[in-house]
Amino acid sequence: MLFHTKIRALMWARVVHEECQFLEGDWWP
């Protein structure tokens, strides 16, 4: 259970990080 939660957290962190990079690229062309 704990391991699965850790994997989900890592996946969410990766998605958020990629989204932040995309937004930064949009704001700073």
Biopython code that builds the backbone (N, CA, C, O; Angstrom):
import numpy as np
from Bio.PDB.StructureBuilder import StructureBuilder

atoms = [
    (1, "MET", "N", (0.838, -1.200, 0.000)),
    (1, "MET", "CA", (0.000, 0.000, 0.000)),
    (1, "MET", "C", (0.875, 1.253, 0.000)),
    (1, "MET", "O", (0.693, 2.165, -0.807)),
    (2, "LEU", "N", (1.826, 1.266, 0.928)),
    (2, "LEU", "CA", (2.697, 2.435, 1.023)),
    (2, "LEU", "C", (3.523, 2.591, -0.251)),
    (2, "LEU", "O", (3.716, 3.699, -0.751)),
    (3, "PHE", "N", (4.015, 1.443, -0.772)),
    (3, "PHE", "CA", (4.829, 1.493, -1.994)),
    (3, "PHE", "C", (4.004, 2.045, -3.154)),
    (3, "PHE", "O", (4.486, 2.872, -3.927)),
    (4, "HIS", "N", (2.756, 1.581, -3.271)),
    (4, "HIS", "CA", (1.889, 2.046, -4.359)),
    (4, "HIS", "C", (1.652, 3.552, -4.234)),
    (4, "HIS", "O", (1.654, 4.271, -5.233)),
    (5, "THR", "N", (1.449, 4.021, -3.009)),
    (5, "THR", "CA", (1.227, 5.457, -2.797)),
    (5, "THR", "C", (2.465, 6.243, -3.215)),
    (5, "THR", "O", (2.360, 7.326, -3.791)),
    (6, "LYS", "N", (3.631, 5.690, -2.923)),
    (6, "LYS", "CA", (4.879, 6.361, -3.284)),
    (6, "LYS", "C", (4.985, 6.479, -4.802)),
    (6, "LYS", "O", (5.379, 7.524, -5.321)),
    (7, "ILE", "N", (4.633, 5.402, -5.516)),
    (7, "ILE", "CA", (4.691, 5.422, -6.980)),
    (7, "ILE", "C", (3.737, 6.480, -7.520)),
    (7, "ILE", "O", (4.092, 7.241, -8.420)),
    (8, "ARG", "N", (2.524, 6.527, -6.969)),
    (8, "ARG", "CA", (1.545, 7.523, -7.427)),
    (8, "ARG", "C", (2.072, 8.930, -7.192)),
    (8, "ARG", "O", (1.918, 9.806, -8.043)),
    (9, "ALA", "N", (2.694, 9.148, -6.036)),
    (9, "ALA", "CA", (3.229, 10.471, -5.723)),
    (9, "ALA", "C", (4.312, 10.857, -6.725)),
    (9, "ALA", "O", (4.359, 11.997, -7.186)),
    (10, "LEU", "N", (5.186, 9.900, -7.063)),
    (10, "LEU", "CA", (6.251, 10.184, -8.024)),
    (10, "LEU", "C", (5.665, 10.503, -9.394)),
    (10, "LEU", "O", (6.142, 11.408, -10.078)),
    (11, "MET", "N", (4.628, 9.761, -9.801)),
    (11, "MET", "CA", (4.001, 10.010, -11.101)),
    (11, "MET", "C", (3.363, 11.394, -11.123)),
    (11, "MET", "O", (3.494, 12.128, -12.103)),
    (12, "TRP", "N", (2.672, 11.750, -10.039)),
    (12, "TRP", "CA", (2.046, 13.070, -9.973)),
    (12, "TRP", "C", (3.109, 14.167, -10.026)),
    (12, "TRP", "O", (2.944, 15.168, -10.724)),
    (13, "ALA", "N", (4.209, 13.971, -9.278)),
    (13, "ALA", "CA", (5.273, 14.973, -9.263)),
    (13, "ALA", "C", (5.839, 15.158, -10.668)),
    (13, "ALA", "O", (6.138, 16.279, -11.079)),
    (14, "ARG", "N", (5.986, 14.056, -11.402)),
    (14, "ARG", "CA", (6.530, 14.136, -12.757)),
    (14, "ARG", "C", (5.576, 14.899, -13.669)),
    (14, "ARG", "O", (6.007, 15.744, -14.455)),
    (15, "VAL", "N", (4.277, 14.603, -13.566)),
    (15, "VAL", "CA", (3.276, 15.286, -14.396)),
    (15, "VAL", "C", (3.267, 16.783, -14.090)),
    (15, "VAL", "O", (3.262, 17.610, -15.001)),
    (16, "VAL", "N", (3.265, 17.120, -12.816)),
    (16, "VAL", "CA", (3.245, 18.537, -12.422)),
    (16, "VAL", "C", (4.509, 19.232, -12.916)),
    (16, "VAL", "O", (4.445, 20.357, -13.411)),
    (17, "HIS", "N", (5.660, 18.570, -12.784)),
    (17, "HIS", "CA", (6.922, 19.164, -13.219)),
    (17, "HIS", "C", (6.900, 19.445, -14.719)),
    (17, "HIS", "O", (7.315, 20.516, -15.160)),
    (18, "GLU", "N", (6.413, 18.478, -15.501)),
    (18, "GLU", "CA", (6.354, 18.666, -16.954)),
    (18, "GLU", "C", (5.389, 19.792, -17.302)),
    (18, "GLU", "O", (5.654, 20.580, -18.210)),
    (19, "GLU", "N", (4.264, 19.872, -16.581)),
    (19, "GLU", "CA", (3.283, 20.922, -16.844)),
    (19, "GLU", "C", (3.880, 22.289, -16.515)),
    (19, "GLU", "O", (3.650, 23.261, -17.233)),
    (20, "CYS", "N", (4.647, 22.357, -15.425)),
    (20, "CYS", "CA", (5.279, 23.624, -15.058)),
    (20, "CYS", "C", (6.277, 24.045, -16.132)),
    (20, "CYS", "O", (6.337, 25.221, -16.491)),
    (21, "GLN", "N", (7.057, 23.103, -16.649)),
    (21, "GLN", "CA", (8.023, 23.423, -17.701)),
    (21, "GLN", "C", (7.293, 23.929, -18.938)),
    (21, "GLN", "O", (7.749, 24.870, -19.587)),
    (22, "PHE", "N", (6.151, 23.302, -19.271)),
    (22, "PHE", "CA", (5.377, 23.707, -20.441)),
    (22, "PHE", "C", (4.860, 25.129, -20.249)),
    (22, "PHE", "O", (4.913, 25.940, -21.174)),
    (23, "LEU", "N", (4.356, 25.436, -19.048)),
    (23, "LEU", "CA", (3.833, 26.778, -18.782)),
    (23, "LEU", "C", (4.966, 27.799, -18.826)),
    (23, "LEU", "O", (4.792, 28.894, -19.360)),
    (24, "GLU", "N", (6.118, 27.452, -18.272)),
    (24, "GLU", "CA", (7.258, 28.371, -18.299)),
    (24, "GLU", "C", (7.668, 28.643, -19.734)),
    (24, "GLU", "O", (7.997, 29.776, -20.087)),
    (25, "GLY", "N", (7.650, 27.603, -20.568)),
    (25, "GLY", "CA", (8.000, 27.775, -21.976)),
    (25, "GLY", "C", (6.993, 28.691, -22.655)),
    (25, "GLY", "O", (7.346, 29.454, -23.554)),
    (26, "ASP", "N", (5.734, 28.614, -22.222)),
    (26, "ASP", "CA", (4.700, 29.465, -22.798)),
    (26, "ASP", "C", (4.902, 30.917, -22.381)),
    (26, "ASP", "O", (4.790, 31.834, -23.194)),
    (27, "TRP", "N", (5.202, 31.106, -21.096)),
    (27, "TRP", "CA", (5.351, 32.465, -20.581)),
    (27, "TRP", "C", (6.648, 33.121, -21.053)),
    (27, "TRP", "O", (6.707, 34.334, -21.258)),
    (28, "TRP", "N", (7.689, 32.295, -21.222)),
    (28, "TRP", "CA", (8.978, 32.851, -21.640)),
    (28, "TRP", "C", (9.390, 32.255, -22.988)),
    (28, "TRP", "O", (10.199, 31.328, -23.033)),
    (29, "PRO", "N", (8.845, 32.775, -24.073)),
    (29, "PRO", "CA", (9.150, 32.223, -25.407)),
    (29, "PRO", "C", (10.574, 32.519, -25.840)),
    (29, "PRO", "O", (10.981, 32.124, -26.933)),
]
sb = StructureBuilder()
sb.init_structure("model")
sb.init_model(0)
sb.init_chain("A")
sb.init_seg("    ")
for serial, (resi, resn, name, xyz) in enumerate(atoms, 1):
    if name == "N":
        sb.init_residue(resn, " ", resi, " ")
    sb.init_atom(name, np.array(xyz, "f"), 0.0, 1.0, " ", f" {name:<3s}", serial, name[0])
structure = sb.get_structure()
